[in-house]
Amino acid sequence: MALVEIRSLNFTYPGAKKPALTDVDLTIEEGEFVLIAGPSGCGKSTLLRRLKPAISPYGQLSGGVFFGGEAVEALPERRQAAEIGFVMQDPEMQLVTDKVWHELAFGLENLGTDQRTMRIRVAEMANFFGIQDWYDKKVSELSGGQKQLLCLAAVMVMQPRLLLLDEPTSQLDPIAAGEFFDTLERINTELGTTIIVTEHRTEALFPIVDKVVLMREGRIFRCGDPRGCAELYSTAPDFAAVLPTAMEIYAGTGGDAASTAPLTVREGRAYLTARIGGADTAVSDPVLPPEAAAAAKNEKQEPLAEMREVWFRYERDSDDILKGMNLDIFSGELLCIMGGNGAGKTTAIMAASGLYRPYRGKVLLDGKPVAKL
């Protein structure tokens, strides 16, 4: 029996001129990993929320949504909470306690789980996610990526059969997003949890999902194997942005067998190598034009903003987040700060803007201390 069945689902928001969902039919088997993708406003989030009655939007509804053969609206609230997990875009909207350990235990407390079982499950999930070192930390001390991972762990502590995620990486940097997707793959393969995720960042998901559902204007346009999406490059070019880069190159260079379309960079490289006969076409010594090279060096230009030996910690007895940070920012420059979860990216920006005051070092704007502006 399928875990999730959606039959002839139609939904219209109050006051809306056209439906958000139209004649949606979808079957998802237990243990499947499913990606729902499509342009903004196509109905992805609305469809996902129909699977979780506690957060389903209000409006005119027809058709049915079934979970384990039962109408999802008829499920007892306890079963809904325990068996259908939901992770939102913004972790701040989902976190409710001040300590990491309490956040992990919060759902089980509400389900009335006994303390022994609660301790075991919290310990298991903390180790599974590798967050045992955060156990006694304040939630406010975590980075955005760490908070989203905590939200996921807090949901998985309840051991749901179905995990729903609504654009969970929309506020994460590329490194954190990649790590988050890796964790989802582990949850699916090692724990056997059925996962449905809506995402705009589809590149990393195509190789690990079992099924791709593409939506357009409230309808399911295509549902099937990820590799089969290669045909969309010619039949539905408006979906080209959804395809992985390797698949786009494959379709754009004459690849016509969707069953062999590459999903990863490794597969794409193998395809291109075979296509060009193994020739090495890499650029051996790329050189910037002289004018671009001169501009890149910022020769004889004074920095607009400076960070000099900046040290910052959130509390007197906590670990340093910024450790002797030095940075020059020049006028007209577009600067990107990258790093893994908890590397200090957000803290650095807050310190540079003057919202956080370092306990050592200087932050200058036009040579003047930001703190005195």
C-alpha positions as a Markdown table, in Angstrom:
| # | Residue | x | y | z |
|---|---|---|---|---|
| 1 | Met | 0.0 | 0.0 | 0.0 |
| 2 | Ala | 1.2 | 3.5 | -0.8 |
| 3 | Leu | 2.1 | 5.7 | 2.1 |
| 4 | Val | 0.7 | 8.9 | 0.5 |
| 5 | Glu | -2.1 | 9.1 | -2.0 |
| 6 | Ile | -3.5 | 12.3 | -3.4 |
| 7 | Arg | -6.6 | 12.0 | -5.5 |
| 8 | Ser | -8.2 | 14.7 | -7.7 |
| 9 | Leu | -7.1 | 17.4 | -5.3 |
| 10 | Asn | -8.4 | 20.9 | -6.0 |
| 11 | Phe | -7.8 | 23.9 | -3.7 |
| 12 | Thr | -8.5 | 27.6 | -3.9 |
| 13 | Tyr | -7.5 | 30.3 | -1.4 |
| 14 | Pro | -10.2 | 32.6 | -0.1 |
| 15 | Gly | -10.8 | 35.5 | -2.5 |
| 16 | Ala | -8.5 | 34.0 | -5.1 |
| 17 | Lys | -9.6 | 34.2 | -8.7 |
| 18 | Lys | -8.0 | 30.9 | -9.7 |
| 19 | Pro | -7.2 | 27.7 | -7.9 |
| 20 | Ala | -3.8 | 27.1 | -6.3 |
| 21 | Leu | -4.1 | 23.4 | -7.0 |
| 22 | Thr | -6.0 | 21.7 | -9.9 |
| 23 | Asp | -6.7 | 18.0 | -10.4 |
| 24 | Val | -3.6 | 16.9 | -8.6 |
| 25 | Asp | -3.1 | 13.1 | -8.5 |
| 26 | Leu | 0.1 | 11.7 | -6.8 |
| 27 | Thr | 1.1 | 8.4 | -5.3 |
| 28 | Ile | 4.2 | 8.1 | -3.1 |
| 29 | Glu | 5.4 | 4.7 | -1.8 |
| 30 | Glu | 6.9 | 4.1 | 1.6 |
| 31 | Gly | 10.6 | 4.8 | 1.7 |
| 32 | Glu | 10.7 | 7.0 | -1.4 |
| 33 | Phe | 12.6 | 10.3 | -1.6 |
| 34 | Val | 10.6 | 12.8 | -3.7 |
| 35 | Leu | 11.5 | 16.2 | -5.0 |
| 36 | Ile | 8.7 | 18.7 | -5.9 |
| 37 | Ala | 10.0 | 21.5 | -8.1 |
| 38 | Gly | 8.7 | 24.3 | -10.3 |
| 39 | Pro | 8.5 | 28.1 | -10.6 |
| 40 | Ser | 7.5 | 30.3 | -7.6 |
| 41 | Gly | 3.7 | 30.3 | -7.2 |
| 42 | Cys | 3.2 | 27.0 | -8.9 |
| 43 | Gly | 1.6 | 25.4 | -5.8 |
| 44 | Lys | 4.5 | 23.4 | -4.3 |
| 45 | Ser | 4.2 | 24.7 | -0.8 |
| 46 | Thr | 0.4 | 24.6 | -0.9 |
| 47 | Leu | 0.5 | 20.9 | -1.9 |
| 48 | Leu | 3.0 | 20.1 | 0.8 |
| 49 | Arg | 1.0 | 21.7 | 3.5 |
| 50 | Arg | -2.1 | 19.7 | 2.5 |
| 51 | Leu | -0.3 | 16.7 | 3.8 |
| 52 | Lys | 0.0 | 18.2 | 7.3 |
| 53 | Pro | -3.5 | 19.1 | 8.5 |
| 54 | Ala | -2.3 | 21.2 | 11.5 |
| 55 | Ile | -0.7 | 23.7 | 9.1 |
| 56 | Ser | -2.9 | 23.3 | 6.0 |
| 57 | Pro | -4.2 | 26.6 | 4.6 |
| 58 | Tyr | -7.9 | 27.4 | 4.7 |
| 59 | Gly | -9.9 | 27.6 | 1.5 |
| 60 | Gln | -12.2 | 25.8 | -0.9 |
| 61 | Leu | -11.1 | 22.1 | -1.1 |
| 62 | Ser | -12.2 | 19.1 | -3.1 |
| 63 | Gly | -10.6 | 15.7 | -3.6 |
| 64 | Gly | -8.7 | 13.6 | -1.0 |
| 65 | Val | -5.4 | 13.2 | 0.7 |
| 66 | Phe | -4.6 | 9.8 | 2.3 |
| 67 | Phe | -1.8 | 8.7 | 4.6 |
| 68 | Gly | -1.4 | 5.0 | 5.1 |
| 69 | Gly | -4.8 | 4.4 | 3.5 |
| 70 | Glu | -6.6 | 6.8 | 5.9 |
| 71 | Ala | -7.9 | 10.3 | 5.1 |
| 72 | Val | -5.2 | 12.6 | 6.5 |
| 73 | Glu | -7.8 | 15.0 | 8.1 |
| 74 | Ala | -9.2 | 12.0 | 10.1 |
| 75 | Leu | -5.9 | 11.1 | 11.7 |
| 76 | Pro | -5.8 | 11.7 | 15.5 |
| 77 | Glu | -3.7 | 14.8 | 16.3 |
| 78 | Arg | -1.2 | 12.6 | 18.2 |
| 79 | Arg | -0.5 | 10.5 | 15.1 |
| 80 | Gln | -0.3 | 13.6 | 12.9 |
| 81 | Ala | 2.3 | 15.1 | 15.1 |
| 82 | Ala | 4.4 | 11.9 | 15.6 |
| 83 | Glu | 4.2 | 10.4 | 12.1 |
| 84 | Ile | 4.2 | 13.4 | 9.8 |
| 85 | Gly | 7.2 | 15.7 | 10.4 |
| 86 | Phe | 7.4 | 19.2 | 8.8 |
| 87 | Val | 10.5 | 21.5 | 8.4 |
| 88 | Met | 9.9 | 25.1 | 7.4 |
| 89 | Gln | 12.0 | 27.5 | 5.4 |
| 90 | Asp | 12.8 | 29.8 | 8.3 |
| 91 | Pro | 14.2 | 27.9 | 11.4 |
| 92 | Glu | 13.3 | 30.9 | 13.6 |
| 93 | Met | 9.6 | 30.2 | 12.9 |
| 94 | Gln | 10.0 | 26.7 | 14.2 |
| 95 | Leu | 12.4 | 26.9 | 17.2 |
| 96 | Val | 10.6 | 27.3 | 20.5 |
| 97 | Thr | 13.0 | 26.7 | 23.3 |
| 98 | Asp | 16.3 | 28.4 | 24.5 |
| 99 | Lys | 18.6 | 25.3 | 24.8 |
| 100 | Val | 19.5 | 22.7 | 22.2 |
| 101 | Trp | 18.8 | 19.7 | 24.4 |
| 102 | His | 15.3 | 21.1 | 25.3 |
| 103 | Glu | 14.5 | 21.7 | 21.6 |
| 104 | Leu | 15.4 | 18.1 | 20.8 |
| 105 | Ala | 13.1 | 16.9 | 23.6 |
| 106 | Phe | 10.3 | 19.3 | 23.1 |
| 107 | Gly | 8.2 | 17.3 | 20.7 |
| 108 | Leu | 8.6 | 14.1 | 22.8 |
| 109 | Glu | 7.5 | 16.0 | 25.9 |
| 110 | Asn | 4.3 | 17.1 | 24.1 |
| 111 | Leu | 3.6 | 13.5 | 23.1 |
| 112 | Gly | 3.9 | 12.4 | 26.7 |
| 113 | Thr | 6.9 | 10.2 | 26.1 |
| 114 | Asp | 8.4 | 8.7 | 29.2 |
| 115 | Gln | 11.8 | 10.1 | 30.3 |
| 116 | Arg | 13.8 | 7.0 | 29.7 |
| 117 | Thr | 12.6 | 6.7 | 26.1 |
| 118 | Met | 13.1 | 10.4 | 25.6 |
| 119 | Arg | 16.7 | 10.4 | 26.8 |
| 120 | Ile | 17.5 | 7.4 | 24.5 |
| 121 | Arg | 15.9 | 9.0 | 21.4 |
| 122 | Val | 17.5 | 12.4 | 22.0 |
| 123 | Ala | 20.9 | 10.9 | 22.5 |
| 124 | Glu | 20.5 | 8.7 | 19.3 |
| 125 | Met | 19.5 | 11.6 | 17.1 |
| 126 | Ala | 22.1 | 14.0 | 18.5 |
| 127 | Asn | 24.8 | 11.4 | 17.6 |
| 128 | Phe | 23.2 | 10.6 | 14.2 |
| 129 | Phe | 23.3 | 14.3 | 13.3 |
| 130 | Gly | 26.7 | 14.9 | 14.9 |
| 131 | Ile | 25.4 | 17.7 | 17.1 |
| 132 | Gln | 26.2 | 16.2 | 20.5 |
| 133 | Asp | 28.7 | 19.0 | 21.1 |
| 134 | Trp | 25.9 | 21.5 | 20.9 |
| 135 | Tyr | 23.8 | 19.8 | 23.6 |
| 136 | Asp | 24.2 | 22.5 | 26.3 |
| 137 | Lys | 24.4 | 25.5 | 23.9 |
| 138 | Lys | 21.9 | 28.2 | 23.7 |
| 139 | Val | 19.8 | 28.1 | 20.5 |
| 140 | Ser | 20.6 | 31.8 | 19.9 |
| 141 | Glu | 24.3 | 31.0 | 19.6 |
| 142 | Leu | 23.8 | 28.7 | 16.6 |
| 143 | Ser | 24.3 | 29.8 | 13.0 |
| 144 | Gly | 21.5 | 29.8 | 10.5 |
| 145 | Gly | 22.6 | 26.4 | 9.1 |
| 146 | Gln | 23.0 | 24.9 | 12.6 |
| 147 | Lys | 19.5 | 26.1 | 13.5 |
| 148 | Gln | 18.0 | 24.5 | 10.4 |
| 149 | Leu | 19.8 | 21.2 | 11.2 |
| 150 | Leu | 18.5 | 21.4 | 14.8 |
| 151 | Cys | 14.9 | 21.8 | 13.5 |
| 152 | Leu | 15.4 | 18.7 | 11.4 |
| 153 | Ala | 16.9 | 16.7 | 14.3 |
| 154 | Ala | 14.0 | 17.9 | 16.6 |
| 155 | Val | 11.5 | 16.5 | 14.1 |
| 156 | Met | 13.4 | 13.2 | 13.5 |
| 157 | Val | 13.5 | 12.6 | 17.3 |
| 158 | Met | 9.8 | 11.7 | 17.0 |
| 159 | Gln | 10.6 | 9.0 | 14.3 |
| 160 | Pro | 8.1 | 10.2 | 11.7 |
| 161 | Arg | 7.2 | 7.9 | 8.8 |
| 162 | Leu | 6.9 | 10.9 | 6.5 |
| 163 | Leu | 9.2 | 13.9 | 6.5 |
| 164 | Leu | 8.0 | 17.1 | 4.7 |
| 165 | Leu | 10.4 | 20.0 | 3.9 |
| 166 | Asp | 9.4 | 23.3 | 2.4 |
| 167 | Glu | 12.4 | 24.9 | 0.7 |
| 168 | Pro | 14.6 | 24.1 | 3.8 |
| 169 | Thr | 17.8 | 25.6 | 2.3 |
| 170 | Ser | 16.4 | 28.9 | 1.1 |
| 171 | Gln | 18.3 | 30.7 | 3.9 |
| 172 | Leu | 21.5 | 28.6 | 3.9 |
| 173 | Asp | 24.8 | 29.2 | 2.1 |
| 174 | Pro | 25.8 | 26.7 | -0.6 |
| 175 | Ile | 28.1 | 24.7 | 1.7 |
| 176 | Ala | 25.4 | 24.4 | 4.5 |
| 177 | Ala | 22.8 | 23.5 | 1.9 |
| 178 | Gly | 25.0 | 20.7 | 0.5 |
| 179 | Glu | 25.6 | 19.3 | 4.0 |
| 180 | Phe | 21.8 | 19.5 | 4.7 |
| 181 | Phe | 21.0 | 17.5 | 1.5 |
| 182 | Asp | 23.6 | 14.9 | 2.5 |
| 183 | Thr | 21.9 | 14.5 | 5.8 |
| 184 | Leu | 18.5 | 14.1 | 4.1 |
| 185 | Glu | 20.0 | 11.3 | 2.0 |
| 186 | Arg | 21.2 | 9.5 | 5.1 |
| 187 | Ile | 17.8 | 9.8 | 6.8 |
| 188 | Asn | 16.2 | 8.3 | 3.7 |
| 189 | Thr | 18.7 | 5.4 | 3.2 |
| 190 | Glu | 19.7 | 4.6 | 6.8 |
| 191 | Leu | 16.4 | 5.3 | 8.6 |
| 192 | Gly | 14.0 | 4.4 | 5.7 |
| 193 | Thr | 12.0 | 7.6 | 6.2 |
| 194 | Thr | 9.8 | 8.7 | 3.3 |
| 195 | Ile | 10.8 | 12.3 | 2.3 |
| 196 | Ile | 9.0 | 14.9 | 0.2 |
| 197 | Val | 10.9 | 18.1 | -0.3 |
| 198 | Thr | 10.1 | 21.3 | -2.3 |
| 199 | Glu | 13.2 | 23.1 | -3.5 |
| 200 | His | 14.6 | 25.6 | -6.0 |
| 201 | Arg | 18.1 | 24.3 | -5.4 |
| 202 | Thr | 17.7 | 21.1 | -7.4 |
| 203 | Glu | 21.2 | 20.5 | -8.6 |
| 204 | Ala | 22.3 | 18.4 | -5.6 |
| 205 | Leu | 18.9 | 16.7 | -5.2 |
| 206 | Phe | 18.5 | 15.1 | -8.6 |
| 207 | Pro | 21.1 | 12.4 | -8.0 |
| 208 | Ile | 19.7 | 11.3 | -4.7 |
| 209 | Val | 15.9 | 11.4 | -5.2 |
| 210 | Asp | 13.7 | 8.5 | -6.5 |
| 211 | Lys | 11.1 | 10.7 | -8.1 |
| 212 | Val | 10.8 | 14.2 | -9.5 |
| 213 | Val | 7.4 | 16.0 | -9.5 |
| 214 | Leu | 7.4 | 19.1 | -11.7 |
| 215 | Met | 4.5 | 21.6 | -11.2 |
| 216 | Arg | 3.2 | 24.4 | -13.3 |
| 217 | Glu | 0.3 | 26.7 | -12.4 |
| 218 | Gly | -1.1 | 24.4 | -9.8 |
| 219 | Arg | -1.0 | 21.2 | -11.9 |
| 220 | Ile | 1.5 | 18.4 | -12.0 |
| 221 | Phe | 3.3 | 18.7 | -15.3 |
| 222 | Arg | 5.5 | 15.7 | -15.0 |
| 223 | Cys | 6.1 | 12.9 | -12.4 |
| 224 | Gly | 8.8 | 10.3 | -12.8 |
| 225 | Asp | 12.4 | 9.2 | -12.8 |
| 226 | Pro | 15.0 | 12.1 | -12.5 |
| 227 | Arg | 16.9 | 11.0 | -15.6 |
| 228 | Gly | 13.8 | 11.3 | -17.8 |
| 229 | Cys | 13.7 | 15.0 | -17.2 |
| 230 | Ala | 16.4 | 15.4 | -19.8 |
| 231 | Glu | 13.7 | 15.5 | -22.5 |
| 232 | Leu | 12.4 | 18.7 | -21.0 |
| 233 | Tyr | 15.3 | 20.7 | -22.5 |
| 234 | Ser | 13.5 | 20.5 | -25.8 |
| 235 | Thr | 9.9 | 19.8 | -24.9 |
| 236 | Ala | 9.5 | 22.3 | -22.0 |
| 237 | Pro | 12.4 | 24.7 | -22.1 |
| 238 | Asp | 10.8 | 26.8 | -19.3 |
| 239 | Phe | 11.9 | 23.9 | -16.9 |
| 240 | Ala | 15.5 | 24.0 | -18.1 |
| 241 | Ala | 16.5 | 26.0 | -15.0 |
| 242 | Val | 15.4 | 23.0 | -12.8 |
| 243 | Leu | 17.7 | 20.6 | -14.6 |
| 244 | Pro | 21.2 | 19.8 | -13.2 |
| 245 | Thr | 24.0 | 21.4 | -15.1 |
| 246 | Ala | 25.3 | 18.1 | -16.4 |
| 247 | Met | 21.9 | 17.2 | -17.8 |
| 248 | Glu | 21.6 | 20.6 | -19.5 |
| 249 | Ile | 25.0 | 20.1 | -21.2 |
| 250 | Tyr | 24.0 | 16.6 | -22.2 |
| 251 | Ala | 20.7 | 17.7 | -23.8 |
| 252 | Gly | 22.3 | 20.8 | -25.3 |
| 253 | Thr | 25.0 | 18.7 | -27.1 |
| 254 | Gly | 22.7 | 16.3 | -28.7 |
| 255 | Gly | 22.2 | 13.6 | -26.1 |
| 256 | Asp | 18.8 | 12.0 | -26.9 |
| 257 | Ala | 18.6 | 8.9 | -24.6 |
| 258 | Ala | 17.0 | 10.2 | -21.4 |
| 259 | Ser | 17.8 | 6.9 | -19.6 |
| 260 | Thr | 21.5 | 7.7 | -19.9 |
| 261 | Ala | 21.4 | 11.4 | -19.1 |
| 262 | Pro | 24.1 | 12.4 | -16.5 |
| 263 | Leu | 22.9 | 13.7 | -13.1 |
| 264 | Thr | 26.2 | 14.5 | -11.5 |
| 265 | Val | 29.4 | 16.3 | -12.4 |
| 266 | Arg | 31.3 | 13.0 | -12.5 |
| 267 | Glu | 28.8 | 11.5 | -14.9 |
| 268 | Gly | 28.8 | 14.7 | -17.0 |
| 269 | Arg | 32.6 | 14.6 | -17.2 |
| 270 | Ala | 32.5 | 11.0 | -18.3 |
| 271 | Tyr | 29.9 | 11.8 | -21.0 |
| 272 | Leu | 31.9 | 14.8 | -22.4 |
| 273 | Thr | 35.2 | 12.8 | -22.3 |
| 274 | Ala | 33.6 | 10.0 | -24.4 |
| 275 | Arg | 32.0 | 12.5 | -26.7 |
| 276 | Ile | 35.2 | 14.4 | -27.6 |
| 277 | Gly | 37.3 | 11.2 | -27.7 |
| 278 | Gly | 39.2 | 11.8 | -24.5 |
| 279 | Ala | 40.9 | 15.0 | -25.6 |
| 280 | Asp | 41.9 | 17.4 | -22.9 |
| 281 | Thr | 40.4 | 20.8 | -23.6 |
| 282 | Ala | 41.1 | 22.5 | -20.3 |
| 283 | Val | 42.6 | 26.0 | -20.3 |
| 284 | Ser | 46.2 | 25.6 | -19.2 |
| 285 | Asp | 47.0 | 29.1 | -18.2 |
| 286 | Pro | 44.0 | 31.5 | -17.9 |
| 287 | Val | 45.1 | 35.1 | -17.7 |
| 288 | Leu | 43.0 | 38.2 | -16.8 |
| 289 | Pro | 43.1 | 41.2 | -19.2 |
| 290 | Pro | 45.6 | 43.8 | -17.9 |
| 291 | Glu | 42.8 | 46.3 | -16.9 |
| 292 | Ala | 40.9 | 43.6 | -15.0 |
| 293 | Ala | 44.1 | 42.4 | -13.2 |
| 294 | Ala | 45.0 | 46.0 | -12.2 |
| 295 | Ala | 41.5 | 46.6 | -10.8 |
| 296 | Ala | 41.6 | 43.3 | -8.9 |
| 297 | Lys | 44.7 | 44.4 | -7.1 |
| 298 | Asn | 43.0 | 47.6 | -5.9 |
| 299 | Glu | 46.3 | 49.4 | -6.5 |
| 300 | Lys | 46.7 | 52.7 | -4.5 |
| 301 | Gln | 43.2 | 52.5 | -3.3 |
| 302 | Glu | 42.3 | 53.0 | 0.4 |
| 303 | Pro | 39.8 | 50.6 | 1.8 |
| 304 | Leu | 36.3 | 51.9 | 2.5 |
| 305 | Ala | 35.8 | 49.6 | 5.5 |
| 306 | Glu | 38.4 | 47.8 | 7.6 |
| 307 | Met | 38.4 | 45.1 | 10.3 |
| 308 | Arg | 41.7 | 45.0 | 12.2 |
| 309 | Glu | 42.4 | 42.1 | 14.6 |
| 310 | Val | 38.7 | 41.8 | 15.5 |
| 311 | Trp | 37.8 | 39.3 | 18.3 |
| 312 | Phe | 34.3 | 38.6 | 19.3 |
| 313 | Arg | 32.4 | 36.2 | 21.5 |
| 314 | Tyr | 28.7 | 36.2 | 22.5 |
| 315 | Glu | 29.3 | 35.8 | 26.3 |
| 316 | Arg | 32.3 | 36.4 | 28.5 |
| 317 | Asp | 32.9 | 32.7 | 29.2 |
| 318 | Ser | 31.9 | 31.4 | 25.7 |
| 319 | Asp | 34.3 | 30.4 | 22.8 |
| 320 | Asp | 35.5 | 33.1 | 20.4 |
| 321 | Ile | 33.6 | 33.3 | 17.2 |
| 322 | Leu | 35.9 | 35.8 | 15.5 |
| 323 | Lys | 39.6 | 35.3 | 16.2 |
| 324 | Gly | 41.8 | 38.2 | 15.1 |
| 325 | Met | 39.9 | 38.8 | 11.9 |
| 326 | Asn | 41.4 | 41.2 | 9.3 |
| 327 | Leu | 39.5 | 42.3 | 6.3 |
| 328 | Asp | 39.7 | 45.2 | 3.8 |
| 329 | Ile | 36.6 | 46.2 | 1.8 |
| 330 | Phe | 37.1 | 48.6 | -1.1 |
| 331 | Ser | 34.6 | 51.0 | -2.6 |
| 332 | Gly | 32.5 | 49.5 | -5.4 |
| 333 | Glu | 33.6 | 46.0 | -4.5 |
| 334 | Leu | 31.2 | 43.0 | -4.4 |
| 335 | Leu | 32.4 | 40.8 | -1.6 |
| 336 | Cys | 31.2 | 37.3 | -0.7 |
| 337 | Ile | 31.9 | 35.7 | 2.6 |
| 338 | Met | 31.8 | 31.9 | 2.5 |
| 339 | Gly | 32.3 | 29.1 | 4.9 |
| 340 | Gly | 30.7 | 26.1 | 6.7 |
| 341 | Asn | 28.1 | 26.1 | 9.4 |
| 342 | Gly | 29.2 | 28.1 | 12.4 |
| 343 | Ala | 32.3 | 29.5 | 10.7 |
| 344 | Gly | 31.4 | 33.0 | 11.7 |
| 345 | Lys | 30.0 | 34.5 | 8.5 |
| 346 | Thr | 26.9 | 36.1 | 10.0 |
| 347 | Thr | 28.8 | 37.3 | 13.1 |
| 348 | Ala | 31.5 | 38.9 | 10.8 |
| 349 | Ile | 28.8 | 40.9 | 8.9 |
| 350 | Met | 27.1 | 42.0 | 12.2 |
| 351 | Ala | 30.5 | 43.1 | 13.6 |
| 352 | Ala | 31.4 | 44.9 | 10.3 |
| 353 | Ser | 28.0 | 46.8 | 10.4 |
| 354 | Gly | 28.5 | 47.9 | 14.0 |
| 355 | Leu | 25.6 | 45.8 | 15.3 |
| 356 | Tyr | 28.0 | 43.6 | 17.3 |
| 357 | Arg | 30.9 | 45.2 | 19.2 |
| 358 | Pro | 34.1 | 43.2 | 19.4 |
| 359 | Tyr | 35.9 | 43.0 | 22.7 |
| 360 | Arg | 39.2 | 43.5 | 20.9 |
| 361 | Gly | 40.2 | 45.1 | 17.6 |
| 362 | Lys | 38.8 | 47.8 | 15.4 |
| 363 | Val | 36.1 | 48.2 | 12.8 |
| 364 | Leu | 36.6 | 51.3 | 10.7 |
| 365 | Leu | 34.5 | 53.1 | 8.0 |
| 366 | Asp | 36.4 | 55.7 | 6.1 |
| 367 | Gly | 39.1 | 55.5 | 8.8 |
| 368 | Lys | 36.6 | 56.2 | 11.6 |
| 369 | Pro | 35.5 | 53.7 | 14.3 |
| 370 | Val | 32.1 | 52.4 | 13.4 |
| 371 | Ala | 31.1 | 52.3 | 17.1 |
| 372 | Lys | 31.4 | 56.1 | 17.2 |
| 373 | Leu | 29.3 | 56.9 | 14.1 |
